[in-house]
């Protein structure tokens, strides 16, 4: 019998500065991959936050 440790996720809350930065990159149409590396968050997390804020992110046609 093996004991498996449960992986816990550490969530990083968005600060006001993070939201400002996200909005600025949205306006500038910066690619999501670049923003992801800059903010040290996954692309999916950034897209979800942008959706919650009601802003577009990356390149939309």
HTML snippet that shows the backbone in 3Dmol.js (N, CA, C, O; Angstrom):
<script src="https://3Dmol.org/build/3Dmol-min.js"></script>
<div id="view" style="width:600px;height:400px;position:relative"></div>
<script>
const pdb = `
ATOM      1  N   UNK A   1       0.842  -1.186   0.000  1.00  0.00           N
ATOM      2  CA  UNK A   1       0.000   0.000   0.000  1.00  0.00           C
ATOM      3  C   UNK A   1       0.887   1.249   0.000  1.00  0.00           C
ATOM      4  O   UNK A   1       1.773   1.396   0.842  1.00  0.00           O
ATOM      5  N   UNK A   2       0.636   2.137  -0.949  1.00  0.00           N
ATOM      6  CA  UNK A   2       1.424   3.373  -1.036  1.00  0.00           C
ATOM      7  C   UNK A   2       0.589   4.559  -0.591  1.00  0.00           C
ATOM      8  O   UNK A   2      -0.618   4.615  -0.826  1.00  0.00           O
ATOM      9  N   UNK A   3       1.234   5.475   0.035  1.00  0.00           N
ATOM     10  CA  UNK A   3       0.559   6.697   0.483  1.00  0.00           C
ATOM     11  C   UNK A   3       0.864   7.782  -0.545  1.00  0.00           C
ATOM     12  O   UNK A   3       2.023   8.058  -0.854  1.00  0.00           O
ATOM     13  N   UNK A   4      -0.188   8.383  -1.060  1.00  0.00           N
ATOM     14  CA  UNK A   4      -0.044   9.425  -2.063  1.00  0.00           C
ATOM     15  C   UNK A   4      -0.370  10.771  -1.428  1.00  0.00           C
ATOM     16  O   UNK A   4      -1.448  10.971  -0.869  1.00  0.00           O
ATOM     17  N   UNK A   5       0.584  11.681  -1.527  1.00  0.00           N
ATOM     18  CA  UNK A   5       0.366  13.022  -0.976  1.00  0.00           C
ATOM     19  C   UNK A   5      -0.533  13.805  -1.917  1.00  0.00           C
ATOM     20  O   UNK A   5      -0.335  13.792  -3.132  1.00  0.00           O
ATOM     21  N   UNK A   6      -1.499  14.471  -1.363  1.00  0.00           N
ATOM     22  CA  UNK A   6      -2.415  15.267  -2.169  1.00  0.00           C
ATOM     23  C   UNK A   6      -1.754  16.598  -2.507  1.00  0.00           C
ATOM     24  O   UNK A   6      -1.255  17.298  -1.627  1.00  0.00           O
ATOM     25  N   UNK A   7      -1.758  16.936  -3.792  1.00  0.00           N
ATOM     26  CA  UNK A   7      -1.147  18.178  -4.238  1.00  0.00           C
ATOM     27  C   UNK A   7      -2.090  19.342  -3.938  1.00  0.00           C
ATOM     28  O   UNK A   7      -3.266  19.318  -4.301  1.00  0.00           O
ATOM     29  N   UNK A   8      -1.565  20.334  -3.285  1.00  0.00           N
ATOM     30  CA  UNK A   8      -2.387  21.504  -2.977  1.00  0.00           C
ATOM     31  C   UNK A   8      -2.030  22.620  -3.946  1.00  0.00           C
ATOM     32  O   UNK A   8      -0.878  22.755  -4.359  1.00  0.00           O
ATOM     33  N   UNK A   9      -3.020  23.412  -4.300  1.00  0.00           N
ATOM     34  CA  UNK A   9      -2.768  24.536  -5.200  1.00  0.00           C
ATOM     35  C   UNK A   9      -2.635  25.804  -4.376  1.00  0.00           C
ATOM     36  O   UNK A   9      -3.384  26.042  -3.428  1.00  0.00           O
ATOM     37  N   UNK A  10      -1.668  26.601  -4.764  1.00  0.00           N
ATOM     38  CA  UNK A  10      -1.473  27.888  -4.091  1.00  0.00           C
ATOM     39  C   UNK A  10      -1.976  28.952  -5.031  1.00  0.00           C
ATOM     40  O   UNK A  10      -1.412  29.162  -6.104  1.00  0.00           O
ATOM     41  N   UNK A  11      -3.012  29.610  -4.642  1.00  0.00           N
ATOM     42  CA  UNK A  11      -3.573  30.658  -5.487  1.00  0.00           C
ATOM     43  C   UNK A  11      -3.009  32.007  -5.094  1.00  0.00           C
ATOM     44  O   UNK A  11      -2.863  32.326  -3.914  1.00  0.00           O
ATOM     45  N   UNK A  12      -2.695  32.793  -6.113  1.00  0.00           N
ATOM     46  CA  UNK A  12      -2.145  34.124  -5.896  1.00  0.00           C
ATOM     47  C   UNK A  12      -3.242  35.127  -6.216  1.00  0.00           C
ATOM     48  O   UNK A  12      -3.709  35.199  -7.353  1.00  0.00           O
ATOM     49  N   UNK A  13      -3.648  35.889  -5.233  1.00  0.00           N
ATOM     50  CA  UNK A  13      -4.707  36.880  -5.442  1.00  0.00           C
ATOM     51  C   UNK A  13      -4.232  37.988  -6.379  1.00  0.00           C
ATOM     52  O   UNK A  13      -3.042  38.290  -6.458  1.00  0.00           O
ATOM     53  N   UNK A  14      -5.184  38.579  -7.079  1.00  0.00           N
ATOM     54  CA  UNK A  14      -4.882  39.691  -7.973  1.00  0.00           C
ATOM     55  C   UNK A  14      -4.905  40.983  -7.170  1.00  0.00           C
ATOM     56  O   UNK A  14      -5.883  41.284  -6.487  1.00  0.00           O
ATOM     57  N   UNK A  15      -3.822  41.742  -7.258  1.00  0.00           N
ATOM     58  CA  UNK A  15      -3.763  43.039  -6.585  1.00  0.00           C
ATOM     59  C   UNK A  15      -4.334  44.086  -7.534  1.00  0.00           C
ATOM     60  O   UNK A  15      -4.583  43.800  -8.705  1.00  0.00           O
ATOM     61  N   UNK A  16      -4.535  45.277  -7.037  1.00  0.00           N
ATOM     62  CA  UNK A  16      -5.026  46.370  -7.883  1.00  0.00           C
ATOM     63  C   UNK A  16      -4.036  46.646  -9.010  1.00  0.00           C
ATOM     64  O   UNK A  16      -4.430  46.957 -10.135  1.00  0.00           O
ATOM     65  N   UNK A  17      -2.747  46.530  -8.697  1.00  0.00           N
ATOM     66  CA  UNK A  17      -1.708  46.753  -9.711  1.00  0.00           C
ATOM     67  C   UNK A  17      -1.761  45.676 -10.792  1.00  0.00           C
ATOM     68  O   UNK A  17      -1.556  45.966 -11.970  1.00  0.00           O
ATOM     69  N   UNK A  18      -2.037  44.427 -10.389  1.00  0.00           N
ATOM     70  CA  UNK A  18      -2.164  43.335 -11.359  1.00  0.00           C
ATOM     71  C   UNK A  18      -3.307  43.611 -12.328  1.00  0.00           C
ATOM     72  O   UNK A  18      -3.174  43.409 -13.535  1.00  0.00           O
ATOM     73  N   UNK A  19      -4.429  44.074 -11.788  1.00  0.00           N
ATOM     74  CA  UNK A  19      -5.604  44.365 -12.619  1.00  0.00           C
ATOM     75  C   UNK A  19      -5.294  45.520 -13.576  1.00  0.00           C
ATOM     76  O   UNK A  19      -5.676  45.477 -14.745  1.00  0.00           O
ATOM     77  N   UNK A  20      -4.604  46.549 -13.082  1.00  0.00           N
ATOM     78  CA  UNK A  20      -4.213  47.694 -13.918  1.00  0.00           C
ATOM     79  C   UNK A  20      -3.321  47.237 -15.066  1.00  0.00           C
ATOM     80  O   UNK A  20      -3.499  47.646 -16.214  1.00  0.00           O
ATOM     81  N   UNK A  21      -2.357  46.381 -14.734  1.00  0.00           N
ATOM     82  CA  UNK A  21      -1.420  45.866 -15.725  1.00  0.00           C
ATOM     83  C   UNK A  21      -2.149  45.030 -16.776  1.00  0.00           C
ATOM     84  O   UNK A  21      -1.865  45.135 -17.969  1.00  0.00           O
ATOM     85  N   UNK A  22      -3.076  44.211 -16.330  1.00  0.00           N
ATOM     86  CA  UNK A  22      -3.854  43.370 -17.236  1.00  0.00           C
ATOM     87  C   UNK A  22      -4.684  44.227 -18.195  1.00  0.00           C
ATOM     88  O   UNK A  22      -4.764  43.939 -19.389  1.00  0.00           O
ATOM     89  N   UNK A  23      -5.295  45.275 -17.661  1.00  0.00           N
ATOM     90  CA  UNK A  23      -6.097  46.183 -18.493  1.00  0.00           C
ATOM     91  C   UNK A  23      -5.220  46.921 -19.504  1.00  0.00           C
ATOM     92  O   UNK A  23      -5.621  47.119 -20.651  1.00  0.00           O
ATOM     93  N   UNK A  24      -4.021  47.328 -19.075  1.00  0.00           N
ATOM     94  CA  UNK A  24      -3.093  48.028 -19.968  1.00  0.00           C
ATOM     95  C   UNK A  24      -2.662  47.120 -21.115  1.00  0.00           C
ATOM     96  O   UNK A  24      -2.601  47.556 -22.264  1.00  0.00           O
ATOM     97  N   UNK A  25      -2.366  45.868 -20.810  1.00  0.00           N
ATOM     98  CA  UNK A  25      -1.954  44.917 -21.844  1.00  0.00           C
ATOM     99  C   UNK A  25      -3.123  44.563 -22.752  1.00  0.00           C
ATOM    100  O   UNK A  25      -2.931  44.274 -23.933  1.00  0.00           O
ATOM    101  N   UNK A  26      -4.322  44.585 -22.210  1.00  0.00           N
ATOM    102  CA  UNK A  26      -5.508  44.318 -23.012  1.00  0.00           C
ATOM    103  C   UNK A  26      -5.670  45.410 -24.058  1.00  0.00           C
ATOM    104  O   UNK A  26      -5.946  45.135 -25.226  1.00  0.00           O
ATOM    105  N   UNK A  27      -5.494  46.647 -23.626  1.00  0.00           N
ATOM    106  CA  UNK A  27      -5.628  47.798 -24.521  1.00  0.00           C
ATOM    107  C   UNK A  27      -4.537  47.788 -25.599  1.00  0.00           C
ATOM    108  O   UNK A  27      -4.777  48.149 -26.751  1.00  0.00           O
ATOM    109  N   UNK A  28      -3.336  47.367 -25.197  1.00  0.00           N
ATOM    110  CA  UNK A  28      -2.196  47.333 -26.113  1.00  0.00           C
ATOM    111  C   UNK A  28      -2.210  46.084 -27.000  1.00  0.00           C
ATOM    112  O   UNK A  28      -1.381  45.959 -27.901  1.00  0.00           O
ATOM    113  N   UNK A  29      -3.138  45.167 -26.753  1.00  0.00           N
ATOM    114  CA  UNK A  29      -3.261  43.905 -27.493  1.00  0.00           C
ATOM    115  C   UNK A  29      -1.981  43.065 -27.440  1.00  0.00           C
ATOM    116  O   UNK A  29      -1.576  42.469 -28.438  1.00  0.00           O
ATOM    117  N   UNK A  30      -1.360  43.027 -26.273  1.00  0.00           N
ATOM    118  CA  UNK A  30      -0.168  42.224 -26.057  1.00  0.00           C
ATOM    119  C   UNK A  30      -0.553  40.747 -26.112  1.00  0.00           C
ATOM    120  O   UNK A  30      -1.583  40.372 -25.552  1.00  0.00           O
ATOM    121  N   UNK A  31       0.239  39.898 -26.768  1.00  0.00           N
ATOM    122  CA  UNK A  31      -0.075  38.465 -26.801  1.00  0.00           C
ATOM    123  C   UNK A  31      -0.141  37.874 -25.391  1.00  0.00           C
ATOM    124  O   UNK A  31       0.642  38.238 -24.513  1.00  0.00           O
ATOM    125  N   UNK A  32      -1.080  36.966 -25.194  1.00  0.00           N
ATOM    126  CA  UNK A  32      -1.321  36.394 -23.867  1.00  0.00           C
ATOM    127  C   UNK A  32      -0.077  35.673 -23.342  1.00  0.00           C
ATOM    128  O   UNK A  32       0.193  35.707 -22.142  1.00  0.00           O
ATOM    129  N   UNK A  33       0.676  35.026 -24.223  1.00  0.00           N
ATOM    130  CA  UNK A  33       1.884  34.302 -23.797  1.00  0.00           C
ATOM    131  C   UNK A  33       2.899  35.254 -23.146  1.00  0.00           C
ATOM    132  O   UNK A  33       3.538  34.905 -22.153  1.00  0.00           O
ATOM    133  N   UNK A  34       3.038  36.457 -23.715  1.00  0.00           N
ATOM    134  CA  UNK A  34       3.975  37.448 -23.158  1.00  0.00           C
ATOM    135  C   UNK A  34       3.500  37.937 -21.792  1.00  0.00           C
ATOM    136  O   UNK A  34       4.292  38.054 -20.857  1.00  0.00           O
ATOM    137  N   UNK A  35       2.204  38.221 -21.684  1.00  0.00           N
ATOM    138  CA  UNK A  35       1.628  38.705 -20.429  1.00  0.00           C
ATOM    139  C   UNK A  35       1.763  37.619 -19.357  1.00  0.00           C
ATOM    140  O   UNK A  35       2.030  37.903 -18.190  1.00  0.00           O
ATOM    141  N   UNK A  36       1.572  36.377 -19.783  1.00  0.00           N
ATOM    142  CA  UNK A  36       1.652  35.240 -18.882  1.00  0.00           C
ATOM    143  C   UNK A  36       3.028  35.142 -18.232  1.00  0.00           C
ATOM    144  O   UNK A  36       3.138  34.947 -17.021  1.00  0.00           O
ATOM    145  N   UNK A  37       4.071  35.277 -19.037  1.00  0.00           N
ATOM    146  CA  UNK A  37       5.442  35.214 -18.520  1.00  0.00           C
ATOM    147  C   UNK A  37       5.750  36.413 -17.631  1.00  0.00           C
ATOM    148  O   UNK A  37       6.425  36.288 -16.609  1.00  0.00           O
ATOM    149  N   UNK A  38       5.248  37.567 -18.034  1.00  0.00           N
ATOM    150  CA  UNK A  38       5.491  38.800 -17.293  1.00  0.00           C
ATOM    151  C   UNK A  38       4.847  38.760 -15.902  1.00  0.00           C
ATOM    152  O   UNK A  38       5.459  39.156 -14.910  1.00  0.00           O
ATOM    153  N   UNK A  39       3.602  38.275 -15.849  1.00  0.00           N
ATOM    154  CA  UNK A  39       2.857  38.260 -14.591  1.00  0.00           C
ATOM    155  C   UNK A  39       3.027  36.968 -13.792  1.00  0.00           C
ATOM    156  O   UNK A  39       2.531  36.848 -12.672  1.00  0.00           O
ATOM    157  N   UNK A  40       3.739  36.000 -14.385  1.00  0.00           N
ATOM    158  CA  UNK A  40       3.969  34.690 -13.757  1.00  0.00           C
ATOM    159  C   UNK A  40       2.654  34.004 -13.388  1.00  0.00           C
ATOM    160  O   UNK A  40       2.476  33.511 -12.274  1.00  0.00           O
ATOM    161  N   UNK A  41       1.739  33.990 -14.361  1.00  0.00           N
ATOM    162  CA  UNK A  41       0.451  33.302 -14.221  1.00  0.00           C
ATOM    163  C   UNK A  41       0.183  32.547 -15.513  1.00  0.00           C
ATOM    164  O   UNK A  41       0.740  32.879 -16.559  1.00  0.00           O
ATOM    165  N   UNK A  42      -0.670  31.534 -15.441  1.00  0.00           N
ATOM    166  CA  UNK A  42      -0.962  30.760 -16.649  1.00  0.00           C
ATOM    167  C   UNK A  42      -1.840  31.576 -17.597  1.00  0.00           C
ATOM    168  O   UNK A  42      -2.521  32.516 -17.187  1.00  0.00           O
ATOM    169  N   UNK A  43      -1.805  31.193 -18.869  1.00  0.00           N
ATOM    170  CA  UNK A  43      -2.623  31.883 -19.867  1.00  0.00           C
ATOM    171  C   UNK A  43      -4.101  31.731 -19.524  1.00  0.00           C
ATOM    172  O   UNK A  43      -4.880  32.677 -19.650  1.00  0.00           O
ATOM    173  N   UNK A  44      -4.473  30.539 -19.093  1.00  0.00           N
ATOM    174  CA  UNK A  44      -5.864  30.266 -18.730  1.00  0.00           C
ATOM    175  C   UNK A  44      -6.340  31.143 -17.593  1.00  0.00           C
ATOM    176  O   UNK A  44      -7.462  31.648 -17.612  1.00  0.00           O
ATOM    177  N   UNK A  45      -5.477  31.324 -16.597  1.00  0.00           N
ATOM    178  CA  UNK A  45      -5.825  32.153 -15.436  1.00  0.00           C
ATOM    179  C   UNK A  45      -6.042  33.602 -15.865  1.00  0.00           C
ATOM    180  O   UNK A  45      -6.961  34.271 -15.391  1.00  0.00           O
ATOM    181  N   UNK A  46      -5.188  34.072 -16.761  1.00  0.00           N
ATOM    182  CA  UNK A  46      -5.311  35.448 -17.245  1.00  0.00           C
ATOM    183  C   UNK A  46      -6.570  35.631 -18.085  1.00  0.00           C
ATOM    184  O   UNK A  46      -7.256  36.648 -17.979  1.00  0.00           O
ATOM    185  N   UNK A  47      -6.868  34.641 -18.917  1.00  0.00           N
ATOM    186  CA  UNK A  47      -8.080  34.715 -19.736  1.00  0.00           C
ATOM    187  C   UNK A  47      -9.335  34.712 -18.861  1.00  0.00           C
ATOM    188  O   UNK A  47     -10.292  35.435 -19.139  1.00  0.00           O
ATOM    189  N   UNK A  48      -9.325  33.895 -17.802  1.00  0.00           N
ATOM    190  CA  UNK A  48     -10.472  33.831 -16.883  1.00  0.00           C
ATOM    191  C   UNK A  48     -10.661  35.159 -16.171  1.00  0.00           C
ATOM    192  O   UNK A  48     -11.791  35.626 -16.024  1.00  0.00           O
ATOM    193  N   UNK A  49      -9.565  35.776 -15.724  1.00  0.00           N
ATOM    194  CA  UNK A  49      -9.650  37.060 -15.026  1.00  0.00           C
ATOM    195  C   UNK A  49     -10.140  38.150 -15.981  1.00  0.00           C
ATOM    196  O   UNK A  49     -10.958  38.989 -15.604  1.00  0.00           O
ATOM    197  N   UNK A  50      -9.638  38.132 -17.214  1.00  0.00           N
ATOM    198  CA  UNK A  50     -10.068  39.114 -18.215  1.00  0.00           C
ATOM    199  C   UNK A  50     -11.563  38.960 -18.490  1.00  0.00           C
ATOM    200  O   UNK A  50     -12.279  39.952 -18.626  1.00  0.00           O
ATOM    201  N   UNK A  51     -12.027  37.722 -18.572  1.00  0.00           N
ATOM    202  CA  UNK A  51     -13.442  37.457 -18.797  1.00  0.00           C
ATOM    203  C   UNK A  51     -14.277  37.996 -17.631  1.00  0.00           C
ATOM    204  O   UNK A  51     -15.331  38.596 -17.838  1.00  0.00           O
ATOM    205  N   UNK A  52     -13.797  37.775 -16.412  1.00  0.00           N
ATOM    206  CA  UNK A  52     -14.503  38.260 -15.221  1.00  0.00           C
ATOM    207  C   UNK A  52     -14.551  39.792 -15.184  1.00  0.00           C
ATOM    208  O   UNK A  52     -15.521  40.381 -14.708  1.00  0.00           O
ATOM    209  N   UNK A  53     -13.487  40.426 -15.696  1.00  0.00           N
ATOM    210  CA  UNK A  53     -13.430  41.892 -15.724  1.00  0.00           C
ATOM    211  C   UNK A  53     -14.179  42.468 -16.926  1.00  0.00           C
ATOM    212  O   UNK A  53     -14.440  43.669 -16.986  1.00  0.00           O
ATOM    213  N   UNK A  54     -14.518  41.609 -17.873  1.00  0.00           N
ATOM    214  CA  UNK A  54     -15.236  42.055 -19.061  1.00  0.00           C
ATOM    215  C   UNK A  54     -14.346  42.741 -20.080  1.00  0.00           C
ATOM    216  O   UNK A  54     -14.801  43.602 -20.833  1.00  0.00           O
ATOM    217  N   UNK A  55     -13.069  42.355 -20.102  1.00  0.00           N
ATOM    218  CA  UNK A  55     -12.146  42.923 -21.081  1.00  0.00           C
ATOM    219  C   UNK A  55     -11.629  41.829 -21.994  1.00  0.00           C
ATOM    220  O   UNK A  55     -11.620  40.654 -21.625  1.00  0.00           O
ATOM    221  N   UNK A  56     -11.194  42.219 -23.194  1.00  0.00           N
ATOM    222  CA  UNK A  56     -10.616  41.271 -24.125  1.00  0.00           C
ATOM    223  C   UNK A  56      -9.148  41.104 -23.813  1.00  0.00           C
ATOM    224  O   UNK A  56      -8.525  41.978 -23.209  1.00  0.00           O
ATOM    225  N   UNK A  57      -8.599  39.979 -24.227  1.00  0.00           N
ATOM    226  CA  UNK A  57      -7.180  39.747 -23.964  1.00  0.00           C
ATOM    227  C   UNK A  57      -6.543  39.109 -25.179  1.00  0.00           C
ATOM    228  O   UNK A  57      -7.085  38.155 -25.738  1.00  0.00           O
ATOM    229  N   UNK A  58      -5.390  39.629 -25.598  1.00  0.00           N
ATOM    230  CA  UNK A  58      -4.700  39.062 -26.742  1.00  0.00           C
ATOM    231  C   UNK A  58      -5.287  39.534 -28.049  1.00  0.00           C
ATOM    232  O   UNK A  58      -5.813  40.643 -28.143  1.00  0.00           O
ATOM    233  N   UNK A  59      -5.195  38.700 -29.042  1.00  0.00           N
ATOM    234  CA  UNK A  59      -5.595  39.067 -30.400  1.00  0.00           C
ATOM    235  C   UNK A  59      -6.996  38.544 -30.709  1.00  0.00           C
ATOM    236  O   UNK A  59      -7.210  37.334 -30.777  1.00  0.00           O
ATOM    237  N   UNK A  60      -7.931  39.444 -30.892  1.00  0.00           N
ATOM    238  CA  UNK A  60      -9.278  39.046 -31.310  1.00  0.00           C
ATOM    239  C   UNK A  60      -9.542  39.623 -32.687  1.00  0.00           C
ATOM    240  O   UNK A  60      -9.116  40.735 -32.996  1.00  0.00           O
ATOM    241  N   UNK A  61     -10.233  38.877 -33.495  1.00  0.00           N
ATOM    242  CA  UNK A  61     -10.585  39.375 -34.831  1.00  0.00           C
ATOM    243  C   UNK A  61     -12.013  39.858 -34.836  1.00  0.00           C
ATOM    244  O   UNK A  61     -12.507  40.317 -35.866  1.00  0.00           O
TER     245      UNK A  61
END
`;
const viewer = $3Dmol.createViewer("view");
viewer.addModel(pdb, "pdb");
viewer.setStyle({}, {cartoon: {color: "spectrum"}});
viewer.zoomTo();
viewer.render();
</script>
